[in-house]
Amino acid sequence: MSAAARTALRDASMDLLAYFVRRVPSREDAADLYGETMLTAWKHINKLPAEPERQRMWLFVIAANTLSNHRRTAQRRLSLTDRLRDVLAVTAPTPDVEGAYAVRDAVLRLHDAQRELVMLIHWDGFTIVEAAEILGLNASTARSRYAAARVTLREALVDARA
């Protein structure tokens, strides 16, 4: 990194941190956003303008984009939480709680490849063919893994009842 680039980053550093402190509720978030901004600037340092005034503006554009991404992510997270809350509010509780836990535990004990396939099919609502595509498998491989997983689950659940 050139001396000019180091100087530009150093000279704007406190202003950038203050920019985030004024815009996000926590100092920790401000520090994270500042670090992300500096990392992005460093990755794209070859685009740093030559003039000092433009350098500072360039860094603040990166900061504004970083903040915008942070806000979009936070909004998506809130929307997802709200949707999940709505789903949980209307979903009737499982009458056989112990059975539900046994199934969940049996699924979680499957080998990684089988577990992800079963979860995509039964928990996320995909077909075997769709789950195979998501996992980068051909459909026949997914079918055989799914069949093996069903046998393993059946045995585990029979053992759990005994």
C-alpha positions in Angstrom: 0.0 0.0 0.0 1.4 3.4 -0.9 2.2 6.1 1.6 -0.6 8.2 0.1 -3.1 5.5 0.7 -2.0 4.9 4.3 -2.2 8.7 4.9 -5.7 8.9 3.4 -7.0 6.0 5.5 -5.3 7.4 8.7 -6.6 10.9 8.1 -10.2 9.9 7.6 -10.2 7.1 10.3 -11.6 9.2 13.2 -14.2 10.9 11.0 -15.4 7.6 9.7 -15.7 6.1 13.1 -17.6 9.2 14.2 -19.9 8.8 11.1 -20.9 5.4 12.3 -21.2 6.3 16.0 -23.8 9.0 15.1 -25.8 6.6 13.0 -26.0 3.3 14.8 -27.3 2.6 18.3 -24.3 0.8 19.7 -20.6 1.6 19.8 -19.8 -2.0 19.0 -21.8 -1.8 15.8 -20.1 1.4 14.9 -16.7 -0.2 15.5 -17.7 -3.2 13.4 -18.9 -1.0 10.5 -15.7 1.0 10.7 -13.6 -2.1 10.5 -15.7 -3.4 7.6 -15.3 0.0 5.8 -11.5 0.0 6.2 -11.3 -3.6 5.0 -13.4 -2.8 1.9 -11.3 0.3 1.2 -8.1 -1.7 1.6 -9.4 -4.4 -0.9 -10.2 -1.7 -3.4 -7.2 0.6 -2.7 -6.3 0.6 -6.4 -9.4 2.7 -7.0 -8.4 5.4 -4.5 -8.5 8.8 -6.2 -5.3 10.8 -6.4 -6.7 14.1 -4.9 -6.9 14.2 -1.1 -10.5 15.7 -1.1 -11.7 13.0 -3.4 -10.0 10.3 -1.3 -12.0 11.3 1.8 -15.2 11.4 -0.3 -14.4 8.0 -1.7 -13.9 6.6 1.8 -17.3 8.1 2.9 -19.0 6.5 -0.1 -17.7 3.1 1.1 -18.9 3.9 4.6 -22.3 4.9 3.4 -22.6 1.7 1.4 -21.4 -0.3 4.4 -24.1 1.3 6.6 -26.7 0.8 3.9 -25.9 -2.9 3.7 -26.0 -3.1 7.5 -29.4 -1.6 7.7 -30.8 -3.8 4.9 -29.5 -6.9 6.8 -31.0 -5.7 10.0 -34.3 -5.1 8.3 -34.3 -8.5 6.7 -33.5 -10.0 10.1 -36.4 -8.2 11.7 -38.8 -9.2 8.9 -37.7 -12.8 9.3 -38.2 -12.6 13.1 -41.7 -11.1 12.6 -42.7 -13.9 10.1 -41.3 -16.6 12.4 -43.3 -15.1 15.3 -46.4 -15.1 13.2 -45.9 -18.7 12.2 -45.3 -19.8 15.8 -48.4 -17.9 17.0 -50.7 -19.8 14.7 -49.0 -23.2 14.8 -50.6 -25.6 17.2 -48.3 -27.2 19.7 -47.3 -30.7 19.0 -49.4 -33.0 21.2 -46.6 -35.6 21.4 -43.7 -33.4 22.5 -41.5 -36.3 23.5 -42.1 -37.9 20.1 -41.2 -34.7 18.3 -38.0 -34.4 20.3 -37.1 -38.0 19.6 -37.6 -37.4 15.8 -35.5 -34.2 16.0 -32.7 -35.9 17.9 -32.7 -38.9 15.5 -32.5 -36.5 12.5 -29.7 -34.6 14.1 -27.7 -37.8 14.7 -27.8 -38.7 10.9 -24.6 -38.4 8.9 -24.3 -34.8 7.5 -25.3 -35.7 3.9 -28.4 -37.6 5.0 -29.3 -35.1 7.7 -29.3 -32.1 5.3 -31.3 -34.1 2.7 -34.0 -35.1 5.3 -34.2 -31.6 6.7 -34.6 -30.0 3.2 -37.4 -32.5 2.4 -39.3 -32.7 5.7 -38.5 -29.4 7.4 -38.1 -27.1 4.4 -40.7 -28.7 2.1 -38.6 -29.5 -0.9 -39.1 -32.6 -3.1 -36.2 -35.1 -3.3 -35.4 -33.8 -6.8 -35.3 -30.2 -5.6 -33.2 -31.1 -2.5 -30.8 -33.0 -4.8 -30.4 -29.9 -6.9 -29.8 -27.7 -3.9 -27.2 -30.1 -2.6 -25.6 -30.6 -6.0 -26.5 -34.3 -6.2 -28.1 -36.3 -9.0 -31.6 -37.4 -8.2 -30.8 -41.1 -7.9 -28.0 -40.4 -5.4 -30.5 -38.3 -3.3 -33.1 -41.1 -3.5 -30.7 -43.7 -2.2 -29.4 -41.4 0.6 -32.9 -40.6 1.5 -33.9 -44.3 1.6 -30.9 -45.1 3.8 -31.7 -42.2 6.1 -35.3 -43.4 6.5 -34.1 -46.9 7.5 -31.7 -45.3 10.1 -34.4 -43.0 11.4 -36.9 -45.9 11.7 -34.4 -48.0 13.7 -33.5 -45.0 15.9 -37.1 -44.3 16.7 -38.0 -47.9 17.4 -35.0 -48.0 19.8 -36.2 -44.8 21.4 -39.6 -46.3 22.2 -38.2 -49.4 23.7 
